[in-house]
Amino acid sequence: MNTALKLFAEEGYYITSIDKIAKAANISKGLIYNYFQNKEDLLSEIFHFGLDEIFKSFDQNHDGILTKDEFILFIENSLDKLENSRDFWKLYFILIMKPMIYKMFEKSLNEYLSPIMQMLENYFTNQGSENPEAEAKLIGAILDGVGMHYILNPENFKIKEVKEIIIKKYI
């Protein structure tokens, strides 16, 4: 999966073949097919694994209520994961920008995001926001924008400072 992730992120999903992944991973093509039905299944597993890694820090006690501390932890963890998982995030942004590929993951992405957006809306309601739905969408857009800018230019994007500003503005 790591080799496929790297190749998908560097070369693109359509260009990367199962044969190329097998050669780069120094395994047989058949071994890949023991674990995955096809290239789409492999991509799906990479996508879901990456999302699981990000969202497991959201609402850590799983009570459905986002506290200030959990909100801060989510922002910190999201941006830390961005720094530590650049290949995944590069692939993520590529996937969501390609309509044909995005359609493969749209339903599962919405399944991940719907409860998170609802908890964010509830959080902003509890914080006294006049428009909690818009606030929830705004924080999502901010994190996506930060992610894209960091992936495109990591050397010149001061992610630690941006993280501090986001937390300061929302707490």
URKAUR-V825931 format. One record per helix or strand of 2 or more residues. SS is the DSSP state (H for helix, E for strand). FROM is the first residue (numbers start at 1). TO is the last residue. Records with the same first field share a line. If there is no record, write none. Layout:
# URKAUR-V825931
SS: FROM-TO ; FROM-TO
This chain:
# URKAUR-V825931
H: 2-11 ; 18-25 ; 29-35 ; 39-55 ; 68-84 ; 86-97 ; 99-126 ; 132-152 ; 159-170
